[in-house]
Amino acid sequence: MLDQLFPEGVPGYDTAPGVTVRSRLRPEDTPLGTRIGGFVVRPQLETGFGYDDNVLGGSAPQGSWLVRTRPSLAFGSDWSRHAVGGFVSLDDTRYLDTPSQSRTDDTVSLGGALDIGRDRLTLAAAHLDQHEGRNQIDALPSDRPVFFTLDDARVTYTATFTRWTLTPTVEVSRWQYQGTTIFGQPASQAYRDRTVVQGGMTLGYQLAPLRSLLLVTRAIGQGYPHTPTGQASLNSVGYQMLVGLDYDNDAVWRYRLLVGGEMRQFAAFPTRNAFIAEADVAWMPTGMTTLHATLARSIEDAAQEGVAGFTYTSARLTIDHEYLRDLLLTASVGVQQAAYLQGGQQDGYSFGVGATWLVNRSVRLSATYDLTSFGAGTGVGTGTVAGAGSAASPMTGASTRSLALLMLRLGL
């Protein structure tokens, strides 16, 4: 789930998921930006308001009007070879009726790519200040959003040998959490601080242009430096292997399918094995409509104290339609499940609709409505966790949340 935090358009963080109705280039409706030497700088401001009918994510909803402001600045090189790009943003949300839930997030990322013959070396780094709310799976019932920082750095080298490509990757992530309160009682979150070191290798074989077989292997080490006294250590080493296909058929079909397994060896818990998968499928039956489906299954870290983690499964289907040249419609539905390694699970689903009016090159107006619902976790978050040595932190109970937003985007 780490990649969800990073913006697109920065070398090293841009996943290039393929062209859809919503993501394809529209030169006539795209801000020109400001050219400075060999770089193009694109400032942007999004501002708007909306209504959240369950700000605290509880079973007894408490609603609030909100105002959101998101200034950002992106820049990228305009060179025939090599690339450098960066992104800086703020995301400020003010809840007018529940000011304690207001938050300001920020992101700074920088990346570059160096072309060496047919090979490419990519380096990227980012710093994020973010807040974790109660309206998500595996959340804690904190009285206010939990603040955390994330520092991430990654290096990738893609070597090409005729039809073969070999791509080693190294990534280091450092997560640090600030304390909060739960039901009015101070609750340190230092037990969640961790450093994650990941090394991977992707081997690709080109069957035909834009069609490749893939073998992906990864090793992931996690270190938790602030394990509370009496708690079992959450330190672990994981190994992943996936095989699959990357396929692009004349812009009608675009899919990347990977399936495999993961073994997670814990310092103080039993070894866990899980089936894992990554899938991204886009179908464009016409140039006006795109169906986009994603599926992910992996072992993730739990927010609860003394809980080793959970197997996370998510699936989403999105339909984008260009109703008019300047009016884009979208609808999506998704499901999520967290199956905890020590027993119990939590399920959720989501639904969303939206419309974007491309007023002109510099102005866009969008209206969205999103509904999310999570059931109460079963068998986790209460009492003593087996093997942990103390009671775990409680989880947020069942909740349903509706969020309506009207946003204006200005770009230069």
C-alpha positions in Angstrom: 0.0 0.0 0.0 3.1 2.3 0.2 2.8 3.2 -3.5 -0.6 4.8 -2.9 1.2 7.7 -1.1 3.4 8.8 -3.9 2.4 11.1 -6.9 2.8 10.2 -10.5 5.0 12.0 -12.9 8.3 11.8 -10.9 10.9 9.4 -12.2 11.2 6.4 -9.9 7.7 6.8 -8.5 5.7 6.9 -11.8 4.2 3.5 -12.2 3.0 4.2 -15.8 -0.2 2.1 -15.5 -1.3 2.6 -19.1 -3.4 5.1 -21.0 -7.1 5.4 -20.1 -9.8 7.9 -20.9 -9.0 9.8 -17.7 -5.2 9.7 -17.9 -4.5 10.2 -21.6 -2.9 13.4 -22.8 -5.2 16.2 -23.9 -2.8 18.9 -25.2 -5.7 21.3 -25.9 -6.9 21.0 -22.3 -3.5 20.8 -20.5 -1.9 23.8 -18.8 1.2 24.9 -20.8 3.3 25.4 -17.7 6.3 27.7 -17.6 9.5 26.8 -19.4 12.7 27.5 -17.5 15.7 26.3 -19.6 15.2 22.6 -20.3 12.5 22.2 -17.6 8.7 22.8 -17.6 7.3 24.0 -14.3 3.6 23.3 -13.6 2.0 25.1 -10.6 -1.5 24.0 -9.6 -4.1 25.0 -7.0 -7.1 22.9 -6.1 -9.7 24.3 -3.7 -13.2 23.4 -2.8 -15.7 22.3 -0.2 -17.8 19.4 0.8 -19.6 17.4 3.4 -18.4 14.4 5.4 -21.2 12.6 7.2 -19.0 10.5 9.5 -15.8 12.4 10.2 -14.8 10.2 13.2 -15.5 6.9 11.4 -17.7 5.6 14.2 -20.9 3.7 14.5 -22.7 6.9 15.6 -22.0 9.3 12.7 -21.0 12.9 13.3 -21.0 15.0 10.2 -19.1 18.2 9.3 -18.7 20.6 6.4 -15.1 20.8 5.2 -12.9 23.1 3.1 -10.0 21.6 1.2 -7.0 23.4 -0.3 -4.3 21.7 -2.3 -1.5 23.8 -3.8 1.2 21.9 -5.7 4.2 22.4 -7.9 5.5 19.9 -10.4 8.5 20.2 -12.7 10.1 17.9 -15.2 12.9 18.0 -17.8 12.1 18.2 -21.5 15.1 16.3 -22.8 15.4 13.7 -25.5 17.5 11.5 -23.1 17.7 11.3 -19.4 15.0 12.8 -17.1 14.7 14.8 -13.9 11.4 15.6 -12.1 10.1 16.7 -8.8 6.8 17.3 -7.0 5.9 19.5 -3.9 2.4 19.7 -2.5 0.3 20.6 0.5 -3.1 19.2 1.3 -5.0 21.1 3.9 -8.4 20.0 5.1 -10.4 22.1 7.6 -13.4 20.5 9.3 -15.7 23.4 10.2 -17.8 21.5 12.7 -15.1 19.2 14.2 -11.9 21.3 14.1 -10.0 18.7 16.1 -10.0 16.5 12.9 -8.4 19.2 10.7 -5.1 18.2 9.2 -2.4 19.4 6.8 -0.3 16.9 4.8 2.7 17.6 2.6 4.8 15.7 0.1 8.2 16.4 -1.4 9.7 14.0 -4.0 12.5 14.2 -6.5 13.7 11.6 -9.0 16.0 11.3 -12.0 16.7 8.8 -14.8 20.0 8.3 -16.5 20.1 6.6 -19.9 23.2 4.4 -20.4 23.1 3.0 -23.9 20.0 0.8 -23.8 20.0 0.7 -20.0 18.4 3.1 -17.6 19.4 4.0 -14.0 16.6 5.6 -11.9 17.0 7.2 -8.5 14.2 8.7 -6.4 13.7 10.1 -2.9 10.7 11.5 -1.0 9.6 12.9 2.3 6.0 12.8 3.4 4.1 14.2 6.4 0.8 12.5 6.5 -2.2 11.7 8.8 -3.9 8.4 9.3 -7.6 8.7 9.8 -10.2 6.4 11.3 -12.0 5.9 7.9 -9.9 3.1 6.6 -9.3 -0.6 7.1 -7.2 -1.6 10.2 -7.6 1.9 11.7 -7.3 2.7 15.4 -10.2 4.6 17.2 -7.9 7.6 17.8 -9.5 10.8 19.0 -7.7 12.7 16.2 -5.8 11.7 13.1 -2.5 9.9 13.8 0.4 11.9 12.4 3.3 10.0 10.7 6.3 10.8 8.6 7.7 8.7 5.8 11.1 8.9 4.2 11.7 6.8 1.2 14.6 6.3 -1.2 14.9 3.8 -4.1 17.4 2.9 -6.8 16.5 0.9 -10.0 18.6 -0.2 -12.9 17.1 -1.7 -16.0 19.6 -3.7 -18.2 18.4 -4.8 -21.7 19.8 -7.8 -23.5 18.1 -8.3 -26.8 14.7 -9.7 -25.7 15.7 -10.0 -22.0 15.5 -7.2 -19.4 16.9 -7.5 -15.9 15.8 -4.9 -13.3 17.3 -4.9 -9.8 15.7 -2.5 -7.3 16.7 -1.4 -3.8 14.4 0.6 -1.6 14.6 1.9 2.0 11.6 3.3 3.9 11.5 4.8 7.3 8.2 5.3 9.1 7.8 7.3 12.3 4.5 7.8 14.2 3.5 10.5 16.6 1.5 9.8 19.8 -2.3 10.2 19.9 -5.2 9.6 22.4 -7.7 6.8 22.3 -10.9 7.4 24.3 -9.2 10.3 25.9 -6.2 8.3 27.1 -2.6 9.0 25.8 -1.5 6.3 23.4 2.0 6.2 22.2 2.4 5.0 18.6 6.2 4.5 18.8 5.7 0.7 18.6 4.8 1.3 14.9 8.0 3.0 14.0 9.9 0.8 11.6 12.6 0.8 8.9 11.9 -1.4 5.8 14.6 -2.5 3.5 13.6 -4.1 0.3 15.6 -5.7 -2.5 14.1 -7.0 -5.7 14.8 -8.4 -9.1 12.5 -8.4 -12.1 13.4 -10.6 -15.1 11.4 -10.0 -18.3 11.4 -11.8 -21.7 9.8 -10.0 -24.7 7.5 -12.4 -26.6 6.6 -9.7 -29.0 6.7 -5.9 -28.9 4.8 -4.7 -25.8 4.2 -8.3 -24.6 6.5 -9.8 -22.0 6.8 -12.6 -19.5 7.8 -11.5 -16.0 9.5 -13.1 -13.0 9.6 -10.9 -9.9 11.5 -11.8 -6.7 11.7 -9.6 -3.6 13.3 -9.8 -0.1 11.9 -7.5 2.6 13.4 -6.9 6.0 11.5 -4.9 8.7 13.0 -3.6 11.9 10.9 -2.2 14.8 13.3 -0.3 17.2 10.7 0.7 19.8 9.0 -2.5 20.9 7.3 -1.9 24.2 8.5 -3.8 27.3 6.7 -7.1 27.5 5.6 -7.1 23.9 6.8 -9.6 21.3 9.1 -8.1 18.6 7.5 -7.5 15.2 10.8 -7.7 13.3 10.5 -9.9 10.2 12.0 -11.0 7.0 9.8 -11.7 4.0 10.4 -13.4 0.6 8.2 -13.0 -2.4 8.1 -14.6 -5.8 5.6 -13.8 -8.6 5.3 -14.8 -12.3 3.1 -13.2 -14.9 2.5 -11.3 -18.1 2.7 -7.7 -19.2 0.5 -7.2 -22.3 -0.4 -4.3 -24.4 -2.7 -4.9 -27.5 -2.9 -1.8 -29.6 -4.3 0.3 -26.8 -7.5 -1.8 -26.6 -6.2 -4.1 -23.9 -3.5 -3.3 -21.4 -2.8 -5.7 -18.5 -0.2 -6.7 -16.0 -0.9 -9.9 -14.1 1.4 -11.4 -11.5 0.7 -14.3 -9.1 2.9 -16.0 -6.6 3.6 -16.5 -2.9 5.1 -14.8 0.1 6.8 -16.2 3.2 7.1 -13.9 6.2 9.5 -15.1 9.0 8.9 -13.3 12.3 11.3 -13.0 15.2 8.7 -13.9 17.8 5.7 -15.2 15.8 5.2 -18.3 13.6 6.2 -18.1 10.0 3.4 -17.2 7.7 2.8 -18.2 4.1 0.3 -16.4 1.8 -0.8 -16.4 -1.8 -0.1 -12.9 -3.3 -1.1 -11.2 -6.5 -0.8 -8.0 -8.4 -3.1 -7.2 -11.4 -3.9 -4.1 -13.4 -6.2 -4.5 -16.4 -7.5 -1.8 -18.7 -10.0 -2.3 -21.6 -10.9 0.4 -24.0 -13.8 -1.0 -26.1 -14.0 2.5 -27.7 -11.9 5.7 -27.5 -14.6 7.1 -25.3 -14.9 4.5 -22.5 -12.3 2.6 -20.3 -12.9 -0.2 -17.9 -10.0 -0.4 -15.4 -9.7 -3.2 -12.8 -7.0 -3.7 -10.1 -6.4 -6.5 -7.7 -3.8 -6.7 -4.9 -3.0 -9.3 -2.3 -0.1 -9.1 0.1 1.0 -9.3 3.7 0.9 -5.8 5.4 1.7 -4.3 8.8 -1.0 -3.9 11.4 -1.8 -0.7 13.3 -2.7 -2.6 16.5 -0.1 -3.2 19.2 1.2 -6.7 19.4 -0.4 -7.9 16.1 2.0 -9.4 13.6 0.2 -8.2 10.5 -2.6 -9.2 8.1 -3.1 -10.5 4.6 -4.6 -7.6 2.7 -6.8 -8.2 -0.4 -8.3 -5.4 -2.4 -10.1 -5.2 -5.7 -11.5 -2.2 -7.6 -13.4 -1.7 -10.9 -13.5 1.8 -12.4 -15.5 2.9 -15.5 -14.5 6.2 -17.2 -16.5 7.7 -20.0 -16.0 10.8 -22.1 -19.6 11.9 -22.5 -18.6 15.1 -24.2 -15.2 16.4 -25.3 -15.0 18.4 -22.1 -17.1 16.3 -19.7 -15.6 13.1 -18.1 -17.7 10.8 -16.1 -16.5 8.1 -13.7 -17.9 5.4 -11.4 -16.1 2.8 -9.3 -16.7 0.0 -6.8 -14.2 -1.7 -4.6 -13.9 -4.3 -1.8 -11.2 -4.8 0.8 -10.4 -7.5 3.4 -7.8 -7.7 6.2 -7.3 -11.3 7.4 -5.2 -11.1 10.5 -2.3 -13.5 10.8 -3.3 -14.3 14.4 -7.0 -14.9 13.6 -9.9 -12.6 12.8 -10.7 -10.3 9.9 -12.2 -7.0 8.8 -14.1 -6.4 5.6 -15.0 -3.2 3.7 -16.4 -2.0 0.5 -16.6 1.4 -1.4 -18.5 3.0 -4.2 -17.9 6.3 -6.0 -19.2 8.5 -8.8 -17.8 11.7 -10.2 -17.9 14.2 -13.1 -15.1 16.5 -14.3 -15.8 19.5 -16.5 -12.7 20.7 -18.5 -13.7 24.3 -18.6 -10.5 25.4 -20.5 -6.8 24.7 -20.5 -6.3 26.2 -17.1 -9.6 25.4 -15.2 -11.3 22.2 -14.2 -14.3 21.7 -12.1 -15.1 18.3 -10.5 -17.9 16.9 -8.3 -17.4 13.6 -6.5 -19.3 11.4 -4.1 -17.7 8.4 -2.3 -19.3 5.9 0.0 -17.1 3.6 2.2 -18.1 1.0 4.7 -16.1 -1.1 7.1 -17.3 -3.9 9.4 -16.0 -4.3 12.9 -13.0 -6.5 13.1 -13.7 -10.0 14.4 -11.3 -11.8 16.7 -8.8 -8.9 16.8 -8.3 -5.7 18.7 -9.7 -6.8 22.0 -8.2 -8.7 24.9 -4.8 -10.3 24.8 -3.3 -11.2 21.5 -1.8 -14.7 21.5 1.9 -14.6 21.9 2.0 -10.9 22.4 2.2 -10.8 26.2 -0.2 -7.8 26.6 -3.5 -6.4 25.4 -3.7 -5.1 21.8 -4.9 -1.7 20.9 -8.6 -1.6 20.0 -9.8 -1.2 16.4 -12.4 1.2 15.0 -15.8 -0.5 15.0 -18.2 -0.8 12.1 -18.8 2.4 10.2 -20.2 3.9 7.0 -19.0 7.2 5.6 -20.2 9.4 2.7 -18.1 12.2 1.4 -19.2 14.7 -1.2 -16.8 17.2 -2.7 -16.9 20.0 -5.2 -13.4 21.0 -6.3 -12.0 23.7 -8.6 -8.5 23.1 -10.1 -6.5 26.0 -11.5 -3.3 25.3 -13.5 -0.8 27.5 -15.3 
